Amino acid sequence: MRTFTLFAVLATVVSATTSDLSDAFQKILSRSGSDARYTYPTDLTRGIIPISVHSHNDYWRALPLYTALSVGCISIEADVWLYNSTLYVGHETSALTVARTFESLYINPLLDILTKQNPVSPFVTAPTQHGVFDGYSTQTLYLFVDVKTPGDETWPFVVKALEPLRKAGYLSRVESTSSATITYGPVTVIGTGNTPLSQVQPVVPRDYFYDAPIPTLNSTFSNITSLVSPIASTDFAVQFGTIHNTSVAFNESQLALLRAQVAVAHKKGIKLRYWDQPAWPISLRNGVWKLLWDEGVDLINADDVAAAAGLW
């Protein structure tokens, strides 16, 4: 049998779009999953276009990781809790289960996807490091690991959990203290939450990074470079206050603050993401997304990833 692909997630959509075709044509289309002429080794994410959307609290989705990838998200987020040397995934302790671990929801699925995207065959003359998106093999996937339990104790277990991806050569990395750039791989791991900067910044070589706070990139965290923090984040509501105007008209001070933060981060080569944006009304949410994008914010933080994917 053909292995599961993300197209199964979109099966109902395909069914709806083919219902008006003739029976003969539908019979031809129905053979696409079983006929070797219509499949190829890396077709898991065939036709999916990467989009600058961050799948916030990704583990809430019906299919963590896969749902986000099915709409093209280039960034996902997993909250991890350390108990008895195992990393469990969930928003709070009452949501944790034995089955939902960092390994089962993210490490193993990512390894499986990347194995499919980097097949061994008579046609491949050297090992490849293609990313998760079939038509965009150089696009890295940002994996934010939001540490919920004490960072000094938890982060070493996160680093250890990455070993299967590390062994396969799939992690972005900084090679040495003289490195001027990140060597990007299929997955770029960024520690956030309680991740201790002291266990990231001084470590070289390393294959993980730090989610720096946007507001202090020019003060307390001015020594942070893009080699430590390729993406920085902050709480939208804390920075800009509550917005009720559905036209999303920032006042002069709000807009000046946003532009200043974007300028500081981009001067350092650091991308930006704002979380805790308005979720409702929908027109307000969409307006904030568009405003942030127009002003140069690099990743749109979204709980409804399908809506974010369809907005532009």
ChimeraX commands (.cxc) that place a marker at each C-alpha (Angstrom):
marker #1 position 0.00,0.00,0.00 radius 0.5
marker #1 position 1.03,3.56,-0.58 radius 0.5
marker #1 position 2.21,5.32,2.58 radius 0.5
marker #1 position 0.08,8.02,4.22 radius 0.5
marker #1 position 0.51,11.50,2.75 radius 0.5
marker #1 position -0.77,14.91,3.74 radius 0.5
marker #1 position -3.19,14.72,0.85 radius 0.5
marker #1 position -5.34,12.49,3.04 radius 0.5
marker #1 position -5.92,15.55,5.21 radius 0.5
marker #1 position -7.39,17.30,2.18 radius 0.5
marker #1 position -9.39,14.34,0.90 radius 0.5
marker #1 position -12.79,15.94,1.38 radius 0.5
marker #1 position -11.68,19.00,-0.55 radius 0.5
marker #1 position -10.47,16.89,-3.45 radius 0.5
marker #1 position -13.73,14.96,-3.42 radius 0.5
marker #1 position -15.74,18.17,-3.61 radius 0.5
marker #1 position -13.72,19.58,-6.50 radius 0.5
marker #1 position -13.93,16.39,-8.60 radius 0.5
marker #1 position -17.64,15.72,-8.11 radius 0.5
marker #1 position -18.59,17.66,-11.25 radius 0.5
marker #1 position -16.29,15.65,-13.51 radius 0.5
marker #1 position -17.42,12.80,-15.71 radius 0.5
marker #1 position -17.36,9.27,-14.32 radius 0.5
marker #1 position -14.60,8.30,-16.76 radius 0.5
marker #1 position -12.40,11.21,-15.67 radius 0.5
marker #1 position -13.02,10.49,-11.98 radius 0.5
marker #1 position -11.96,6.88,-12.51 radius 0.5
marker #1 position -8.65,8.07,-13.93 radius 0.5
marker #1 position -8.12,10.40,-10.98 radius 0.5
marker #1 position -9.00,7.68,-8.49 radius 0.5
marker #1 position -6.05,5.61,-9.69 radius 0.5
marker #1 position -3.51,8.30,-8.77 radius 0.5
marker #1 position -2.87,6.77,-5.37 radius 0.5
marker #1 position -2.22,3.23,-6.59 radius 0.5
marker #1 position -0.53,3.68,-9.95 radius 0.5
marker #1 position 3.27,3.91,-9.72 radius 0.5
marker #1 position 3.34,6.33,-12.65 radius 0.5
marker #1 position 1.54,8.97,-10.60 radius 0.5
marker #1 position 3.58,8.79,-7.41 radius 0.5
marker #1 position 7.18,9.52,-6.52 radius 0.5
marker #1 position 9.30,9.15,-3.34 radius 0.5
marker #1 position 9.09,12.76,-2.11 radius 0.5
marker #1 position 5.44,13.46,-2.90 radius 0.5
marker #1 position 4.34,13.56,0.76 radius 0.5
marker #1 position 4.02,17.36,0.67 radius 0.5
marker #1 position 3.51,17.71,-3.07 radius 0.5
marker #1 position 1.84,20.97,-4.09 radius 0.5
marker #1 position 2.10,22.62,-0.66 radius 0.5
marker #1 position 3.47,26.17,-0.74 radius 0.5
marker #1 position 5.39,27.31,2.38 radius 0.5
marker #1 position 3.87,30.36,4.09 radius 0.5
marker #1 position 5.29,32.63,6.80 radius 0.5
marker #1 position 2.85,31.43,9.45 radius 0.5
marker #1 position 3.67,30.10,12.92 radius 0.5
marker #1 position 1.41,27.32,14.17 radius 0.5
marker #1 position 0.85,28.55,17.72 radius 0.5
marker #1 position 0.16,25.79,20.27 radius 0.5
marker #1 position 0.43,23.34,17.41 radius 0.5
marker #1 position -0.35,20.34,19.64 radius 0.5
marker #1 position -3.99,21.52,19.91 radius 0.5
marker #1 position -4.64,20.56,16.31 radius 0.5
marker #1 position -6.41,17.38,15.27 radius 0.5
marker #1 position -3.12,16.21,13.75 radius 0.5
marker #1 position -0.23,18.03,15.40 radius 0.5
marker #1 position 2.53,18.92,12.92 radius 0.5
marker #1 position 0.70,17.45,9.92 radius 0.5
marker #1 position -2.19,19.94,9.98 radius 0.5
marker #1 position 0.22,22.87,10.04 radius 0.5
marker #1 position 2.32,21.40,7.23 radius 0.5
marker #1 position -0.77,20.72,5.13 radius 0.5
marker #1 position -1.40,24.48,4.82 radius 0.5
marker #1 position 2.29,25.35,4.47 radius 0.5
marker #1 position 3.27,26.66,7.92 radius 0.5
marker #1 position 7.05,27.08,8.18 radius 0.5
marker #1 position 7.01,27.31,11.98 radius 0.5
marker #1 position 5.42,25.20,14.71 radius 0.5
marker #1 position 5.39,25.26,18.50 radius 0.5
marker #1 position 5.35,22.53,21.13 radius 0.5
marker #1 position 5.04,23.10,24.89 radius 0.5
marker #1 position 7.09,20.52,26.79 radius 0.5
marker #1 position 6.96,19.38,30.42 radius 0.5
marker #1 position 9.63,17.17,31.98 radius 0.5
marker #1 position 8.41,14.33,34.20 radius 0.5
marker #1 position 10.51,11.29,35.09 radius 0.5
marker #1 position 13.01,12.01,32.30 radius 0.5
marker #1 position 10.29,12.18,29.62 radius 0.5
marker #1 position 9.13,15.28,27.76 radius 0.5
marker #1 position 5.34,15.46,27.55 radius 0.5
marker #1 position 3.47,17.89,25.29 radius 0.5
marker #1 position 0.50,20.01,26.32 radius 0.5
marker #1 position -0.63,23.49,27.28 radius 0.5
marker #1 position -1.03,22.68,30.98 radius 0.5
marker #1 position -0.50,19.72,33.27 radius 0.5
marker #1 position -4.16,18.67,33.15 radius 0.5
marker #1 position -3.81,18.19,29.37 radius 0.5
marker #1 position -0.83,15.82,29.55 radius 0.5
marker #1 position -1.15,12.15,28.66 radius 0.5
marker #1 position 1.30,9.27,28.49 radius 0.5
marker #1 position 0.85,8.99,24.71 radius 0.5
marker #1 position 1.50,12.64,23.89 radius 0.5
marker #1 position 5.25,13.09,24.15 radius 0.5
marker #1 position 7.72,15.31,22.33 radius 0.5
marker #1 position 9.11,12.18,20.73 radius 0.5
marker #1 position 5.78,10.77,19.56 radius 0.5
marker #1 position 4.21,14.00,18.31 radius 0.5
marker #1 position 7.25,15.75,16.81 radius 0.5
marker #1 position 10.60,13.97,16.74 radius 0.5
marker #1 position 9.46,10.68,15.24 radius 0.5
marker #1 position 7.00,12.22,12.73 radius 0.5
marker #1 position 9.62,14.73,11.59 radius 0.5
marker #1 position 12.18,11.98,11.15 radius 0.5
marker #1 position 9.65,9.97,9.15 radius 0.5
marker #1 position 8.77,12.93,6.92 radius 0.5
marker #1 position 12.39,13.85,6.31 radius 0.5
marker #1 position 13.31,10.24,5.57 radius 0.5
marker #1 position 10.67,10.30,2.83 radius 0.5
marker #1 position 11.94,13.62,1.51 radius 0.5
marker #1 position 15.52,12.33,1.39 radius 0.5
marker #1 position 15.17,8.87,-0.15 radius 0.5
marker #1 position 17.95,6.46,-0.92 radius 0.5
marker #1 position 17.65,5.28,-4.51 radius 0.5
marker #1 position 19.77,4.45,-7.56 radius 0.5
marker #1 position 19.15,7.99,-8.77 radius 0.5
marker #1 position 20.57,9.73,-5.70 radius 0.5
marker #1 position 24.36,9.92,-5.88 radius 0.5
marker #1 position 24.98,11.63,-2.51 radius 0.5
marker #1 position 23.08,12.16,0.76 radius 0.5
marker #1 position 20.58,15.02,0.65 radius 0.5
marker #1 position 19.20,17.36,3.32 radius 0.5
marker #1 position 15.91,18.37,1.79 radius 0.5
marker #1 position 13.31,20.01,4.02 radius 0.5
marker #1 position 9.72,18.98,4.65 radius 0.5
marker #1 position 8.24,20.76,1.60 radius 0.5
marker #1 position 8.57,18.83,-1.64 radius 0.5
marker #1 position 8.75,21.77,-4.06 radius 0.5
marker #1 position 10.75,23.99,-1.68 radius 0.5
marker #1 position 13.44,21.68,-0.38 radius 0.5
marker #1 position 15.70,24.44,1.04 radius 0.5
marker #1 position 12.97,25.87,3.29 radius 0.5
marker #1 position 13.76,25.16,6.95 radius 0.5
marker #1 position 11.00,24.34,9.43 radius 0.5
marker #1 position 11.25,26.33,12.67 radius 0.5
marker #1 position 10.47,24.13,15.67 radius 0.5
marker #1 position 9.84,26.25,18.77 radius 0.5
marker #1 position 10.21,24.23,21.96 radius 0.5
marker #1 position 8.40,26.07,24.75 radius 0.5
marker #1 position 9.89,24.79,27.99 radius 0.5
marker #1 position 7.29,24.82,30.79 radius 0.5
marker #1 position 9.16,23.08,33.60 radius 0.5
marker #1 position 12.34,24.56,35.10 radius 0.5
marker #1 position 14.70,25.31,32.23 radius 0.5
marker #1 position 18.02,24.36,33.78 radius 0.5
marker #1 position 16.74,20.83,34.33 radius 0.5
marker #1 position 14.54,20.48,31.26 radius 0.5
marker #1 position 16.67,21.89,28.44 radius 0.5
marker #1 position 19.32,19.11,28.53 radius 0.5
marker #1 position 16.52,16.61,27.93 radius 0.5
marker #1 position 15.33,18.66,24.94 radius 0.5
marker #1 position 18.87,18.59,23.50 radius 0.5
marker #1 position 19.02,14.84,24.06 radius 0.5
marker #1 position 15.61,14.33,22.45 radius 0.5
marker #1 position 16.89,15.95,19.25 radius 0.5
marker #1 position 19.50,13.24,18.77 radius 0.5
marker #1 position 17.66,11.30,15.99 radius 0.5
marker #1 position 17.38,14.48,13.91 radius 0.5
marker #1 position 20.95,15.42,14.78 radius 0.5
marker #1 position 22.31,12.02,13.81 radius 0.5
marker #1 position 20.58,12.27,10.43 radius 0.5
marker #1 position 22.07,15.73,9.84 radius 0.5
marker #1 position 18.70,17.45,9.73 radius 0.5
marker #1 position 19.30,20.26,12.25 radius 0.5
marker #1 position 20.40,23.83,11.51 radius 0.5
marker #1 position 23.63,24.59,13.31 radius 0.5
marker #1 position 26.41,27.00,14.19 radius 0.5
marker #1 position 29.71,25.29,13.48 radius 0.5
marker #1 position 32.25,27.39,15.43 radius 0.5
marker #1 position 32.92,30.67,17.19 radius 0.5
marker #1 position 34.17,32.06,13.89 radius 0.5
marker #1 position 30.94,31.21,12.06 radius 0.5
marker #1 position 29.39,34.23,10.37 radius 0.5
marker #1 position 26.13,32.53,9.44 radius 0.5
marker #1 position 23.89,29.65,10.45 radius 0.5
marker #1 position 24.20,26.50,8.39 radius 0.5
marker #1 position 20.54,25.86,7.81 radius 0.5
marker #1 position 19.14,22.37,7.72 radius 0.5
marker #1 position 15.61,21.00,7.33 radius 0.5
marker #1 position 14.73,21.82,10.98 radius 0.5
marker #1 position 15.73,24.87,13.04 radius 0.5
marker #1 position 15.10,24.34,16.76 radius 0.5
marker #1 position 14.40,27.43,18.88 radius 0.5
marker #1 position 14.07,27.22,22.65 radius 0.5
marker #1 position 11.51,29.51,24.23 radius 0.5
marker #1 position 9.59,29.76,27.49 radius 0.5
marker #1 position 11.91,28.72,30.33 radius 0.5
marker #1 position 14.80,27.87,27.99 radius 0.5
marker #1 position 17.97,29.13,29.74 radius 0.5
marker #1 position 20.04,31.48,27.59 radius 0.5
marker #1 position 23.11,30.29,29.52 radius 0.5
marker #1 position 22.69,26.83,27.98 radius 0.5
marker #1 position 22.40,28.17,24.45 radius 0.5
marker #1 position 24.46,31.30,23.80 radius 0.5
marker #1 position 27.92,30.08,24.94 radius 0.5
marker #1 position 27.59,26.62,23.38 radius 0.5
marker #1 position 29.54,26.11,20.13 radius 0.5
marker #1 position 29.12,24.11,18.05 radius 0.5
marker #1 position 25.38,23.74,18.60 radius 0.5
marker #1 position 22.23,22.87,16.70 radius 0.5
marker #1 position 19.62,24.81,18.65 radius 0.5
marker #1 position 18.82,28.49,19.19 radius 0.5
marker #1 position 17.12,30.93,21.55 radius 0.5
marker #1 position 13.91,32.94,21.30 radius 0.5
marker #1 position 15.07,36.40,22.39 radius 0.5
marker #1 position 12.62,39.09,23.63 radius 0.5
marker #1 position 11.92,41.70,20.94 radius 0.5
marker #1 position 11.56,44.74,23.25 radius 0.5
marker #1 position 15.05,44.45,24.75 radius 0.5
marker #1 position 17.12,43.61,21.68 radius 0.5
marker #1 position 18.60,47.11,21.91 radius 0.5
marker #1 position 19.10,47.11,25.68 radius 0.5
marker #1 position 19.28,44.14,28.07 radius 0.5
marker #1 position 19.71,41.67,25.20 radius 0.5
marker #1 position 21.73,43.91,22.90 radius 0.5
marker #1 position 24.50,41.29,22.75 radius 0.5
marker #1 position 22.15,38.79,21.13 radius 0.5
marker #1 position 22.94,38.11,17.49 radius 0.5
marker #1 position 21.09,36.19,14.81 radius 0.5
marker #1 position 23.50,33.29,15.42 radius 0.5
marker #1 position 21.91,32.93,18.85 radius 0.5
marker #1 position 18.39,34.07,18.05 radius 0.5
marker #1 position 17.35,33.85,14.40 radius 0.5
marker #1 position 13.81,34.72,15.53 radius 0.5
marker #1 position 12.73,36.89,18.47 radius 0.5
marker #1 position 9.24,37.07,19.95 radius 0.5
marker #1 position 7.10,39.05,22.36 radius 0.5
marker #1 position 3.56,39.51,23.68 radius 0.5
marker #1 position 1.56,41.71,21.30 radius 0.5
marker #1 position -0.94,42.82,23.95 radius 0.5
marker #1 position 1.79,43.88,26.38 radius 0.5
marker #1 position 3.49,45.96,23.71 radius 0.5
marker #1 position 0.49,47.58,22.05 radius 0.5
marker #1 position -2.35,47.25,24.54 radius 0.5
marker #1 position -5.91,46.18,23.82 radius 0.5
marker #1 position -7.19,47.02,20.37 radius 0.5
marker #1 position -10.94,47.30,19.87 radius 0.5
marker #1 position -11.00,49.21,16.60 radius 0.5
marker #1 position -11.80,46.68,13.89 radius 0.5
marker #1 position -10.14,48.93,11.33 radius 0.5
marker #1 position -6.90,48.19,13.22 radius 0.5
marker #1 position -5.78,51.79,13.07 radius 0.5
marker #1 position -2.70,51.93,15.29 radius 0.5
marker #1 position -2.18,55.32,16.87 radius 0.5
marker #1 position 1.06,57.15,16.19 radius 0.5
marker #1 position 2.86,55.84,19.27 radius 0.5
marker #1 position 1.85,52.21,18.63 radius 0.5
marker #1 position 2.95,52.37,15.02 radius 0.5
marker #1 position 6.22,54.07,15.95 radius 0.5
marker #1 position 6.94,51.35,18.52 radius 0.5
marker #1 position 6.22,48.57,16.03 radius 0.5
marker #1 position 8.43,50.12,13.38 radius 0.5
marker #1 position 11.24,50.71,15.85 radius 0.5
marker #1 position 11.16,47.09,17.02 radius 0.5
marker #1 position 11.13,45.79,13.45 radius 0.5
marker #1 position 14.07,48.04,12.56 radius 0.5
marker #1 position 16.18,46.96,15.55 radius 0.5
marker #1 position 15.58,43.26,14.93 radius 0.5
marker #1 position 16.14,43.39,11.19 radius 0.5
marker #1 position 19.35,45.37,11.61 radius 0.5
marker #1 position 20.61,42.39,13.61 radius 0.5
marker #1 position 19.34,39.95,10.99 radius 0.5
marker #1 position 16.69,38.67,13.42 radius 0.5
marker #1 position 13.14,37.81,12.35 radius 0.5
marker #1 position 10.12,38.81,14.46 radius 0.5
marker #1 position 6.99,37.11,15.78 radius 0.5
marker #1 position 4.26,38.59,18.01 radius 0.5
marker #1 position 1.98,36.32,20.04 radius 0.5
marker #1 position -1.17,37.03,22.10 radius 0.5
marker #1 position -2.82,38.95,19.29 radius 0.5
marker #1 position -6.59,39.53,19.23 radius 0.5
marker #1 position -8.47,36.36,18.25 radius 0.5
marker #1 position -11.91,37.95,17.94 radius 0.5
marker #1 position -13.68,39.62,16.22 radius 0.5
marker #1 position -12.37,37.85,13.15 radius 0.5
marker #1 position -12.13,41.10,11.21 radius 0.5
marker #1 position -9.90,42.50,13.97 radius 0.5
marker #1 position -7.72,39.40,14.02 radius 0.5
marker #1 position -7.30,39.48,10.25 radius 0.5
marker #1 position -6.59,43.19,10.30 radius 0.5
marker #1 position -3.82,42.75,12.87 radius 0.5
marker #1 position -2.28,39.97,10.81 radius 0.5
marker #1 position -2.27,42.17,7.71 radius 0.5
marker #1 position -0.90,45.17,9.58 radius 0.5
marker #1 position 1.98,43.18,11.07 radius 0.5
marker #1 position 2.82,41.65,7.72 radius 0.5
marker #1 position 2.73,44.99,5.92 radius 0.5
marker #1 position 5.06,46.48,8.55 radius 0.5
marker #1 position 7.67,43.77,8.06 radius 0.5
marker #1 position 6.92,41.21,10.78 radius 0.5
marker #1 position 8.35,37.93,9.50 radius 0.5
marker #1 position 6.15,35.27,11.09 radius 0.5
marker #1 position 2.41,35.60,11.58 radius 0.5
marker #1 position 1.40,33.88,14.82 radius 0.5
marker #1 position -1.83,31.96,14.23 radius 0.5
marker #1 position -4.13,29.65,16.15 radius 0.5
marker #1 position -6.33,29.18,13.06 radius 0.5
marker #1 position -3.65,28.27,10.55 radius 0.5
marker #1 position -6.11,27.56,7.74 radius 0.5
marker #1 position -7.54,31.07,8.08 radius 0.5
marker #1 position -4.07,32.60,8.08 radius 0.5
marker #1 position -3.11,30.59,5.01 radius 0.5
marker #1 position -6.18,31.78,3.12 radius 0.5
marker #1 position -5.97,35.43,4.07 radius 0.5
marker #1 position -3.47,36.45,1.40 radius 0.5
marker link #1:1,2 radius 0.2
marker link #1:2,3 radius 0.2
marker link #1:3,4 radius 0.2
marker link #1:4,5 radius 0.2
marker link #1:5,6 radius 0.2
marker link #1:6,7 radius 0.2
marker link #1:7,8 radius 0.2
marker link #1:8,9 radius 0.2
marker link #1:9,10 radius 0.2
marker link #1:10,11 radius 0.2
marker link #1:11,12 radius 0.2
marker link #1:12,13 radius 0.2
marker link #1:13,14 radius 0.2
marker link #1:14,15 radius 0.2
marker link #1:15,16 radius 0.2
marker link #1:16,17 radius 0.2
marker link #1:17,18 radius 0.2
marker link #1:18,19 radius 0.2
marker link #1:19,20 radius 0.2
marker link #1:20,21 radius 0.2
marker link #1:21,22 radius 0.2
marker link #1:22,23 radius 0.2
marker link #1:23,24 radius 0.2
marker link #1:24,25 radius 0.2
marker link #1:25,26 radius 0.2
marker link #1:26,27 radius 0.2
marker link #1:27,28 radius 0.2
marker link #1:28,29 radius 0.2
marker link #1:29,30 radius 0.2
marker link #1:30,31 radius 0.2
marker link #1:31,32 radius 0.2
marker link #1:32,33 radius 0.2
marker link #1:33,34 radius 0.2
marker link #1:34,35 radius 0.2
marker link #1:35,36 radius 0.2
marker link #1:36,37 radius 0.2
marker link #1:37,38 radius 0.2
marker link #1:38,39 radius 0.2
marker link #1:39,40 radius 0.2
marker link #1:40,41 radius 0.2
marker link #1:41,42 radius 0.2
marker link #1:42,43 radius 0.2
marker link #1:43,44 radius 0.2
marker link #1:44,45 radius 0.2
marker link #1:45,46 radius 0.2
marker link #1:46,47 radius 0.2
marker link #1:47,48 radius 0.2
marker link #1:48,49 radius 0.2
marker link #1:49,50 radius 0.2
marker link #1:50,51 radius 0.2
marker link #1:51,52 radius 0.2
marker link #1:52,53 radius 0.2
marker link #1:53,54 radius 0.2
marker link #1:54,55 radius 0.2
marker link #1:55,56 radius 0.2
marker link #1:56,57 radius 0.2
marker link #1:57,58 radius 0.2
marker link #1:58,59 radius 0.2
marker link #1:59,60 radius 0.2
marker link #1:60,61 radius 0.2
marker link #1:61,62 radius 0.2
marker link #1:62,63 radius 0.2
marker link #1:63,64 radius 0.2
marker link #1:64,65 radius 0.2
marker link #1:65,66 radius 0.2
marker link #1:66,67 radius 0.2
marker link #1:67,68 radius 0.2
marker link #1:68,69 radius 0.2
marker link #1:69,70 radius 0.2
marker link #1:70,71 radius 0.2
marker link #1:71,72 radius 0.2
marker link #1:72,73 radius 0.2
marker link #1:73,74 radius 0.2
marker link #1:74,75 radius 0.2
marker link #1:75,76 radius 0.2
marker link #1:76,77 radius 0.2
marker link #1:77,78 radius 0.2
marker link #1:78,79 radius 0.2
marker link #1:79,80 radius 0.2
marker link #1:80,81 radius 0.2
marker link #1:81,82 radius 0.2
marker link #1:82,83 radius 0.2
marker link #1:83,84 radius 0.2
marker link #1:84,85 radius 0.2
marker link #1:85,86 radius 0.2
marker link #1:86,87 radius 0.2
marker link #1:87,88 radius 0.2
marker link #1:88,89 radius 0.2
marker link #1:89,90 radius 0.2
marker link #1:90,91 radius 0.2
marker link #1:91,92 radius 0.2
marker link #1:92,93 radius 0.2
marker link #1:93,94 radius 0.2
marker link #1:94,95 radius 0.2
marker link #1:95,96 radius 0.2
marker link #1:96,97 radius 0.2
marker link #1:97,98 radius 0.2
marker link #1:98,99 radius 0.2
marker link #1:99,100 radius 0.2
marker link #1:100,101 radius 0.2
marker link #1:101,102 radius 0.2
marker link #1:102,103 radius 0.2
marker link #1:103,104 radius 0.2
marker link #1:104,105 radius 0.2
marker link #1:105,106 radius 0.2
marker link #1:106,107 radius 0.2
marker link #1:107,108 radius 0.2
marker link #1:108,109 radius 0.2
marker link #1:109,110 radius 0.2
marker link #1:110,111 radius 0.2
marker link #1:111,112 radius 0.2
marker link #1:112,113 radius 0.2
marker link #1:113,114 radius 0.2
marker link #1:114,115 radius 0.2
marker link #1:115,116 radius 0.2
marker link #1:116,117 radius 0.2
marker link #1:117,118 radius 0.2
marker link #1:118,119 radius 0.2
marker link #1:119,120 radius 0.2
marker link #1:120,121 radius 0.2
marker link #1:121,122 radius 0.2
marker link #1:122,123 radius 0.2
marker link #1:123,124 radius 0.2
marker link #1:124,125 radius 0.2
marker link #1:125,126 radius 0.2
marker link #1:126,127 radius 0.2
marker link #1:127,128 radius 0.2
marker link #1:128,129 radius 0.2
marker link #1:129,130 radius 0.2
marker link #1:130,131 radius 0.2
marker link #1:131,132 radius 0.2
marker link #1:132,133 radius 0.2
marker link #1:133,134 radius 0.2
marker link #1:134,135 radius 0.2
marker link #1:135,136 radius 0.2
marker link #1:136,137 radius 0.2
marker link #1:137,138 radius 0.2
marker link #1:138,139 radius 0.2
marker link #1:139,140 radius 0.2
marker link #1:140,141 radius 0.2
marker link #1:141,142 radius 0.2
marker link #1:142,143 radius 0.2
marker link #1:143,144 radius 0.2
marker link #1:144,145 radius 0.2
marker link #1:145,146 radius 0.2
marker link #1:146,147 radius 0.2
marker link #1:147,148 radius 0.2
marker link #1:148,149 radius 0.2
marker link #1:149,150 radius 0.2
marker link #1:150,151 radius 0.2
marker link #1:151,152 radius 0.2
marker link #1:152,153 radius 0.2
marker link #1:153,154 radius 0.2
marker link #1:154,155 radius 0.2
marker link #1:155,156 radius 0.2
marker link #1:156,157 radius 0.2
marker link #1:157,158 radius 0.2
marker link #1:158,159 radius 0.2
marker link #1:159,160 radius 0.2
marker link #1:160,161 radius 0.2
marker link #1:161,162 radius 0.2
marker link #1:162,163 radius 0.2
marker link #1:163,164 radius 0.2
marker link #1:164,165 radius 0.2
marker link #1:165,166 radius 0.2
marker link #1:166,167 radius 0.2
marker link #1:167,168 radius 0.2
marker link #1:168,169 radius 0.2
marker link #1:169,170 radius 0.2
marker link #1:170,171 radius 0.2
marker link #1:171,172 radius 0.2
marker link #1:172,173 radius 0.2
marker link #1:173,174 radius 0.2
marker link #1:174,175 radius 0.2
marker link #1:175,176 radius 0.2
marker link #1:176,177 radius 0.2
marker link #1:177,178 radius 0.2
marker link #1:178,179 radius 0.2
marker link #1:179,180 radius 0.2
marker link #1:180,181 radius 0.2
marker link #1:181,182 radius 0.2
marker link #1:182,183 radius 0.2
marker link #1:183,184 radius 0.2
marker link #1:184,185 radius 0.2
marker link #1:185,186 radius 0.2
marker link #1:186,187 radius 0.2
marker link #1:187,188 radius 0.2
marker link #1:188,189 radius 0.2
marker link #1:189,190 radius 0.2
marker link #1:190,191 radius 0.2
marker link #1:191,192 radius 0.2
marker link #1:192,193 radius 0.2
marker link #1:193,194 radius 0.2
marker link #1:194,195 radius 0.2
marker link #1:195,196 radius 0.2
marker link #1:196,197 radius 0.2
marker link #1:197,198 radius 0.2
marker link #1:198,199 radius 0.2
marker link #1:199,200 radius 0.2
marker link #1:200,201 radius 0.2
marker link #1:201,202 radius 0.2
marker link #1:202,203 radius 0.2
marker link #1:203,204 radius 0.2
marker link #1:204,205 radius 0.2
marker link #1:205,206 radius 0.2
marker link #1:206,207 radius 0.2
marker link #1:207,208 radius 0.2
marker link #1:208,209 radius 0.2
marker link #1:209,210 radius 0.2
marker link #1:210,211 radius 0.2
marker link #1:211,212 radius 0.2
marker link #1:212,213 radius 0.2
marker link #1:213,214 radius 0.2
marker link #1:214,215 radius 0.2
marker link #1:215,216 radius 0.2
marker link #1:216,217 radius 0.2
marker link #1:217,218 radius 0.2
marker link #1:218,219 radius 0.2
marker link #1:219,220 radius 0.2
marker link #1:220,221 radius 0.2
marker link #1:221,222 radius 0.2
marker link #1:222,223 radius 0.2
marker link #1:223,224 radius 0.2
marker link #1:224,225 radius 0.2
marker link #1:225,226 radius 0.2
marker link #1:226,227 radius 0.2
marker link #1:227,228 radius 0.2
marker link #1:228,229 radius 0.2
marker link #1:229,230 radius 0.2
marker link #1:230,231 radius 0.2
marker link #1:231,232 radius 0.2
marker link #1:232,233 radius 0.2
marker link #1:233,234 radius 0.2
marker link #1:234,235 radius 0.2
marker link #1:235,236 radius 0.2
marker link #1:236,237 radius 0.2
marker link #1:237,238 radius 0.2
marker link #1:238,239 radius 0.2
marker link #1:239,240 radius 0.2
marker link #1:240,241 radius 0.2
marker link #1:241,242 radius 0.2
marker link #1:242,243 radius 0.2
marker link #1:243,244 radius 0.2
marker link #1:244,245 radius 0.2
marker link #1:245,246 radius 0.2
marker link #1:246,247 radius 0.2
marker link #1:247,248 radius 0.2
marker link #1:248,249 radius 0.2
marker link #1:249,250 radius 0.2
marker link #1:250,251 radius 0.2
marker link #1:251,252 radius 0.2
marker link #1:252,253 radius 0.2
marker link #1:253,254 radius 0.2
marker link #1:254,255 radius 0.2
marker link #1:255,256 radius 0.2
marker link #1:256,257 radius 0.2
marker link #1:257,258 radius 0.2
marker link #1:258,259 radius 0.2
marker link #1:259,260 radius 0.2
marker link #1:260,261 radius 0.2
marker link #1:261,262 radius 0.2
marker link #1:262,263 radius 0.2
marker link #1:263,264 radius 0.2
marker link #1:264,265 radius 0.2
marker link #1:265,266 radius 0.2
marker link #1:266,267 radius 0.2
marker link #1:267,268 radius 0.2
marker link #1:268,269 radius 0.2
marker link #1:269,270 radius 0.2
marker link #1:270,271 radius 0.2
marker link #1:271,272 radius 0.2
marker link #1:272,273 radius 0.2
marker link #1:273,274 radius 0.2
marker link #1:274,275 radius 0.2
marker link #1:275,276 radius 0.2
marker link #1:276,277 radius 0.2
marker link #1:277,278 radius 0.2
marker link #1:278,279 radius 0.2
marker link #1:279,280 radius 0.2
marker link #1:280,281 radius 0.2
marker link #1:281,282 radius 0.2
marker link #1:282,283 radius 0.2
marker link #1:283,284 radius 0.2
marker link #1:284,285 radius 0.2
marker link #1:285,286 radius 0.2
marker link #1:286,287 radius 0.2
marker link #1:287,288 radius 0.2
marker link #1:288,289 radius 0.2
marker link #1:289,290 radius 0.2
marker link #1:290,291 radius 0.2
marker link #1:291,292 radius 0.2
marker link #1:292,293 radius 0.2
marker link #1:293,294 radius 0.2
marker link #1:294,295 radius 0.2
marker link #1:295,296 radius 0.2
marker link #1:296,297 radius 0.2
marker link #1:297,298 radius 0.2
marker link #1:298,299 radius 0.2
marker link #1:299,300 radius 0.2
marker link #1:300,301 radius 0.2
marker link #1:301,302 radius 0.2
marker link #1:302,303 radius 0.2
marker link #1:303,304 radius 0.2
marker link #1:304,305 radius 0.2
marker link #1:305,306 radius 0.2
marker link #1:306,307 radius 0.2
marker link #1:307,308 radius 0.2
marker link #1:308,309 radius 0.2
marker link #1:309,310 radius 0.2
marker link #1:310,311 radius 0.2
marker link #1:311,312 radius 0.2
view
